[in-house]
Amino acid sequence: MITTGADGVKEVTPPLSDVDVEALKAGDRVRITGVIYTARDAAHGRLLPLIEAGRALPFDVRGQIIYYTGPSPARPGDVVGSIGPTTGGRMDKFTPALLELGLKGTMGKGARSQPVKDAFMKFKGIYFGAIGGAGAVLSRFVRKVDIVAYEDLGTEAIRRIEVENFPAIVINDCHGGDLYQEGMTQYAR
C-alpha cells in the first residue's frame, strides 16, 4: 500500500501490488514500514538454481522487497548492527528472474543495468536507493530480525526484517524513470 504523508514523503507498506508500484516515480522519497527481506550475492546464488529448476524458494517473493544488505551482528540491547546497502548491480544477473516470479521491489545503492531496468518495466518492479555509509543510522529503523534461510552464510543469510519508517528514495521506477540518469542530464548543461 502507498499513501502520502503530510510532508510529501510516500509511505510504503509491503507487500506491494502493481498499482502500488505504478504510483511510485523516480525521485520519490519514501518511508517503508512492514516486512522486507535481506539477501546479497551468496543468497541470490542459491536462489537462482531453485528458480531455474522450478522449485520453491525459501520465502514467497510475490509483492515483496529485497534489501541488498548483510547486517553486522547486533550489540547487546540492539536489534541489529549496521545495516547499510550493498551495490545493487551485483544482483543484476538474478533480478529479472525474481521479478518474473512477482518480486516488486529491490533496494541497494548504485545504478542498475539496462536489462534490469527493462525488467522493472515489464514486470512492474521498482528499485529503491538506501543511504550508503549510514548503516548504523539505518539500524534505528529496524524493529525485528529473523533468519529465513541459509544461516550458514552468516551475514549474507536471508533475513526477514520488520522496519518502521525506513528511509529510501526511488531510483528506478516501472515507467522507465531513472533518477541517476535524470540527475546527470540535469547537471550536464
Residue, then its C-alpha position, 0 to 999 in steps of 0.5 A: m500500500i502507498t499513501t502520502g504523508a503530510d510532508g510529501v514523503k510516500e509511505v510504503t507498506p509491503p507487500l506491494s501490488d502493481v498499482d502500488v508500484e505504478a504510483l511510485k516515480a523516480g525521485d520519490r522519497v519514501r518511508i517503508t514500514g512492514v516486512i522486507y527481506t535481506a539477501r546479497d550475492a551468496a543468497h541470490g546464488r542459491l536462489l537462482p538454481l531453485i528458480e531455474a529448476g522450478r522449485a520453491l524458494p525459501f520465502d514467497v517473493r510475490g509483492q515483496i522487497i529485497y534489501y541488498t544488505g548483510p547486517s553486522p551482528a547486533r550489540p547487546g540491547d540492539v536489534v541489529g548492527s549496521i545495516g547499510p546497502t550493498t551495490g545493487g548491480r551485483m544482483d543484476k544477473f538474478t533480478p529479472a528472474l525474481l521479478e518474473l516470479g512477482l518480486k516488486g521491489t529491490m533496494g541497494k545503492g548504485a545504478r542498475s543495468q539496462p536489462v534490469k531496468d527493462a525488467f522493472m518495466k515489464f514486470k512492474g518492479i521498482y528499485f529503491g536507493a538506501i543511504g550508503g555509509a549510514g548503516a548504523v543510522l539505518s539500524r534505528f529503523v529496524r524493529k525485528v530480525d529473523i533468519v529465513a534461510y541459509e544461516d550458514l552464510g552468516t551475514e549474507a543469510i536471508r533475513r526477514i526484517e520488520v522496519e518502521n519508517f525506513p528511509a529510501i528514495v526511488i531510483n528506478d521506477c516501472h515507467g522507465g524513470d531513472l533518477y541517476q540518469e535524470g540527475m546527470t542530464q540535469y547537471a550536464r548543461 
